[in-house]
Amino acid sequence: MTQTSQTTRAPSLLDALTPLLVLIALLIASVQFFGADSSYGPNQIALILCALLASLIGIKNGFSYKEMEAGMLHGIGLVFGAVLILLMVGAMVGSWILSGTVPSMIYYGVQILSPDWFYPACTIICAIVGLSIGSSWTTAATLGIALIGISKALGLNDAITAGAIISGAYFGDKLSPLSDTTNVAAAVASRDLFQHIRHMLWTTIPAFVAALVIFSVLGLTSEHARVSGEQIETLRAALAGEFHISAITLLPLALLLYLAWKKVPAFPALMIGTLAACVMAVFLQPQAVEKLADSSGSGWDLLKGVWISLFGGYSSTSELPAVAKLLSKGGMESMLNTVWLIVSAMAFGGAMEKAGFLERIVKSALSGVKTVSGLITTTVFTCFGMNVAAGDQYMAIILPGRMFREAFEEKGLDGLNLSRTLEDSGTITSVLIPWNTCGAYMSATLGVATFAYAPFALFNLICPLLAIAYGYFNFKQMPLNRANIQQAG
């Protein structure tokens, strides 16, 4: 590992904020110039330019270019696991459509789920699965893609549906003892995992209930295309005409959820679920596989068709335009733009961390804190800022967690208040940032732009607001207990 030069100077607050402020200005300009397409290249350019700017300021303060480059590469290296998962999700979506898994979920879902209660139903279903498996990413990649498909078929709002899916998935992820972010937040505050989860209930349950109420109101009052029973039957007939629909095709979903519940690592679990779908496609959907392969009569057409679904996704030939659009997606190549965005964001975050800018911003935020409410509010905004600046939720949990730990003790607050606030802000708000790994992942997986679903990710918006309100009224702020520190240590 590259050693830091001995002659480096501590960055000023202006040094630390300059790349971040320039990035915000460039991102605003990107949206103005390119609109919804800003995440397909313009934002990446802004992030890379600001990574270079951060590096130049770091060099001014005594770092060598090699050291700054090493910082950027280290930041990129932190997300290689996420990149592999993202690519595998793309392959899985293609294979699950080809195998009939996604079409069957849509086929049964449009019959079972009522449009009026669809949004709260999405939230509850995803919350149960997220709580069971401890992963918002896996929840979105399995049930999420099917629920988005059902939403389209029912003529509902994709952005609200994505917000409901994310709200439920993050509720489950946040409270699950299987979740990595839940364990990280407890660990960085040196608190017992289950004490941490119990303390989170005070903000998490009210936020979830409030989100459910709002989603129920949206479902009952929103103007959306009312789909008749005849239209639903036409959709189901089109799906049945292109695929063999049966409960057996749901086995890849059941297998993946079981593997996640057994805590099999995400990448191999997704790989197994994808390969299971490939095998099922060959035996249950040979006509769809051969059609995707543009059959030439060769005995290898089945292998070719499955292979295409993994890298290029599925391309529907349905005569019903709604079905063709609904099922033409997936493949690793569909995730390449998101990978580009994540790599660019982490290069910027890595440069900011290497030059000491992130730590400087956190220290500055702490300098003016005088009250408990000020400390909680500062922690929330710092975690959100780290999600913006660093592009990764783990850095938004760990760095503020380290920096704010003593401040909580000095205010007579138990570390459980810190761990809860880290989750209420660092974990929850990551999905609201387009270039954050979580925001980029959800947008790519669900097919809805981050800024489109963000206003409807109600649970994720309400949680940090509740955390601030609790701090302001000094409500459910556990006083410092030295025994807890010794027990956790």
N, C-alpha and C positions, 0 to 999 in steps of 0.2 A: 504493500500500500504506500502511496506517495506521501512523504512527510511534508508537513506544513512549514513554510519558511519561518525562520526565527525572527525576521524583521517586520512581520506583518503588524499593521496598526488596527486597532479596534474601529469598526465602522461607525460613522456618525448616523444619526437618525435620518438625515437627508440622504446619505448613501443608501441606507436600507430601503427607504420608501421610494426612491427614484425609479428603480426598475418596475416596482409594483404599480406606481401611478402611470407610468408610460404604458404598461400593459393594459391597464383599465382604459386609457384613452384609445389605444389601438383597437381594443375589442369593441368599444363603442363605435368607432369608425367602421370596423368590419361589419357590424350589424347594419349600419346605415348604408353601406355600399352594397352588401351582398345579401342582406336579409336572412331568410331561412337557410341559405347556402353557406353561411359564414363558417360553419363547422367543417366544411368540406374543402379546406385548404387555407382560407384567409386567417382563421384563428391560429392555425399551426404556424404560419409565417410570423404572426405577432409574438407567439410564445418563443420561437427560436431567436427572433431579433432581441427580445428582452433577456433571454438567456445570455446572449452575447453582450448586451449592455451590462448585466450584472457581473459578467466575467471581467469586462473592462474596468469597472469600478473596483472589483476585487484586486485586479492587477495594480491599480493606482494605490491600493492600500498595502501592497507588498507581496501579494500572492504571485506565483508564476503562472503562465498560461497552462502549463502541464498540470499544476495543482487544480486550477479551475476546471480544466477538462476532466480530470479525475473525479471531481465533484459531480459534474454533469453525468458522467458515465455511471457513477455510483447511484445517482437518482434514477437513471433509466434501469439499472440492474434491479432495483427494488420492485419493479413492476413486471419483470419477465414472467413471473408466475401468473399474474393477472392476464398478460398477453396470451399465454398458452391457453388459459381457460376461455378467453374471449374467442380465440380461433376455434377451439373445440365446440363452443356453443354454436358458432356458425355452421360447423359440420353437422352437429346434432340436429339443428333445426331442419336442414336439408334432408337428412336421413329420416327424421320423424315425420316429415310430410310425405316422403316417398313410401314409407312403411304403412301409412294410413293412421298413424298415431294422432297427429294433429287434426286431420280431417274427421276422425272419429270423435275426438273431444269436442270439436265444433258441432258435429252432427247431433250428438246427444245434448250438448250444452244449450243450443238454441231452443230445444224443446223443454228443458228443465228450468232455465233461468228466466225470470220475468223481467222485461225491460224496466219496469217501474222500480224494482228493487235490485237491479243488477249491480249498481255501484257499491252499496253496502255489502251485498253478497260477495263481491270480489274481495273487498277488504277483509271480511271475516274468513273466507276460504284461505287467502294468502297468509293471514295471521296465524291460523292453525298450523299450516304447513311450515311456515317460517319458524314458529315456536318448536315444532317437532324436530326440524333438521338443523336449525341454527344458522341458516344461510339465506339472506335476501337475494343473492345472486342466483342460487339454484332455484329458488321459488319463482323468480321472474323468468328463468330460462325454461321452466317446465310448465307450470300452470299459467304463467304470465302470457306466453305467446299464444296459448289457446284462448285465454280470456279476451285478448285483444282481437283475435279472429272472431269470436262470438260477438263482441261489441260491434265490429264492422257489419257482421251479418244482421244484427238487430237494428242497425241504423243509429247507434249511439255515438257519443263523443269520445274519440280515441284519447284525447288529452285527459279527460276526466277519468276514463277507465285506467289509463296508465297511472294517474295519481292515486286511484283506489288500490291498485295492485301494489304500488310502492309503499303506500301507507301501511297496508297489511303486512307486507314482507318485512318492513323495517320494525314494526311492532314486535313481530315474532323473533326476528334476529336480535333485537335489543334485550329481550327478556330471556332468551334461551341460554342455558348454561353451556350449550354446545357451540355458541357463537365465539369466533375469535376476537371480535372487537369488545365483546362483553368481558372476556377474560383479560384482554389487554388493559382496559380501563380500570378494572379492579387491581391488576398487578401494579400499574404505574402509580396508583395511590396507596399501595400496600394494604389492601383490604380484602377480607374474605369474600369469595365470589358470591355466595348465597346471601350474605348480608348486603352486598352491593345490589343484587337483583331485588331484594325486598325493599331497599331504600328507593330504588327507581320506580317502584309501583306508584308512588305519590304523584309523580309527573306523567308517567306513561299511561296509566289507566284513564285518568281524566282526558288526556289528549286523544286517546283512541276513541273514547265515548263521544267526545265532541266531533271528531272526524266522521264517525258513523252517523251522527245526527245530521250533519251537513250533507253527507253523501245521500242520505235518505231524502232530504229536501230537494237536492239536485235531481235525483231520479224521478221524484213525483212532480216536479214543477218545470224541469227543463224542456225547452222545445227541441224535439228531435224527431227524426223521420220515423213515423209509426209503421212498423212492418206488419203486414197482414198475415194471417195463418196460411193463406195461399202462397205468399212470397216465401215464407219459411219452408213450406213443403217443396217449393221449386228449388230452393237452395239445397235442401236435404237430398232431393232427387239428383241434383247435379253432382253432389259429393259422392253419392252412392254409384253414380254412373262412371266416375273416374277411379274410385277406389273400392276395395272390399272393406266394408264397414262392419266392425264387430268389436265386442269387448276384448277379444284376444289382442287386438292391436294396441291396447292400453298397457300391455305388459312392460314395454320399455320405460314408461312413466313410473309404474310401480317399482320396477327394479332400481331406477335411479333414486327414487325417494328412499327406498330401503337402504341403499348404499350410503346415502347422505346421513340417514339416521344412525347407521353403524359407524359413522365418522370416518369413512373411507375418504382420502384426500380428493379434492374436487376434480383435478385433471384426470386421474385414472377412473373415477366414478363416471364422469362425462364420457370418457372414451368407451367404457363398457356399455353404457346406455346407448351410445351411437352405434357400436358394432352390433348390439342386439337388434336395433332397428334395421340395420343393413340386412341381417340374416332374415328377419321377418319380411322385409320388402321382397326379397328373392322368392320366398315361398308363398306369400299372400298377395303380393301386388306385381306379378311378373309382367302384366300388360303395361303398367305404368313405368316400370323399370325399362322395358324394351323401347317404349315410346320416347323416354328421356334420352336413351342411348342412340336414338335415330336409327332403329334396327336395320341392319343390312343382311340379316339372316345368319350372322356368325354365332357360333356357340358361346362367344365371349360377351354377348350383348348385356347379359345380366350383370356381369362384373363391371362393364363399362358404365352402365346406367347408375349403379350404386356409387361408383367412383366419381362420376359427374356431380351427383347430389352432395358429395362431401366437400368438393372445392367450389362448385359453381351454383349449388342450391338446386331447388326444384323449379321447373318451368311448366305451369299448368297449361293444358290445351283445351280447357273447358270452353264450351260455347257460351256459357253464362259469364259475362265480363266481371261481375262481382266475385265469382269464384276464382276465375283466372288471376285476378289481382290479389286476392286473398292468399292464394297458395303459391304464388311465384316469388319465392324468397329463400333465404338460407345460403349455406355454403361459406367456406372460410373467406373467400374473396369479399364477401359482403361486410366483413369486419375489418378490412385493411385500413379504411379511412379512420376508424376508431383507434386502431393501433397507432397510426400516425399521430393522432391527436394526443394520445396518452404519452407516447415517447417524447413529443415536443414539450408537453406540460412538465414531465419529470426532469427533462434537461433544464428547464427554467427553475424548478424547485430545487434541483441538485446544486445549481450555481448559487442560488439564494442561501442555501444552507451552508455550503462550503465557505462562502465569504462572510458568514456570521450574521447575515442580514435578518434571518428569521428570529434568531435569539435576541438580536438588538430590538426588533419590533416588540417582542414579548416583554422584554425588560422595560421598555418605554411605557407600554400599556400598564404595567404594574406600578409605575412611579407615582401616579396620581390617585391610587386607590386608598380611600380613607374608611369606608364603611363596608359592612357585609353585603349590602345590596350592590355597592359599586364593584366589589370583588366578583360576585356572581355574574353581573352584567359584563364585566371586563373579560371574564373567562369565556362566556358565550361568544362574544364578538371576536375574541382572539382565536378561538377554535374555528369559527367561520372564516376568519381571515386566513388562517393556515390552510384551510381547504381551498381557498382561492389561490393563495400564493404557492403552496407546495404541491397541490394537485393530487393529494393522497390522504385518505382519512386516517391512516395509521400515524402519519406525521402530525396530523391535527389533533390526535389524542395524546401521543407520547411527548411531544415537545412542550405543549402547554402544561401537561400533567407534571413533568419534571420541574418546570419553572414556577408553577403556582402552588406547589405542595407546601412550601414553607409559609407562604402568604396565608393559606387557609389555617394553618396551625397558629400563626401569630394572631389571627382574628378569633381564636378559640373555637374553630370549626373542625369537626371530625373529617377525616379523609373521605368518608362515604359521601359527603356533600360534593367533594371534588370529583370523585369517580362518577357520580350521577350527572353532574354538570358536563363532564367530558362526553358522556354518552348523549345527553340532551342536545348537545351542540356539535361536537366533533364527528360523532358517528352519524347523526341524523341529517346534518346539512350537507354532507358530502355529495349526496345525490342531486342537489340543486345546482351544482356547478358543471357546466358543459364539458370543461376540460379536466375535471377531476376524474380519477379512474372510475368512481361509482357513477357519476353523471354520464360519462361517455359509455359505460357498459349498459346502463339501463336504456339509454337512447337507442343504442345499436340493437339491443335485444328486443325491445318492445316496438321499435320502429316509430317512435314519437320523439320529436326534438325536446331537449331538456327544458328550454324556456317555455315550451308549450305545456308540458305536464307540471312544471314547478308550481304554478299557482294552485294546482289541485292536489299536490302532495300534502294534504292537509295535516296529517299526523306529523310530518316532518317540519311543517311550519309552526304548528301549535306547541310542540314540545319545548323548543328554546324560549318561546314567549312565556310559557308557564314557569320555566326555570328562572327567568328574570323576575316574574311576578312573585314567586316564592321568596326570592332574595329580598325584594323590596319590602314585603310584609313580614320578613323573617319567619316564614311559615315552613315547618318541617325541616329546619336546619339543625341537624344533630350536633350538640356540643362536643367538644374534643374529649375523647376517652383514651387515655394512655394505654389502657388494657387492650384496646383494639389494635393499637400499633404493635404492641408486643406479641399479641396473638397472631397477627398477620405476618409479622416478621419471622 
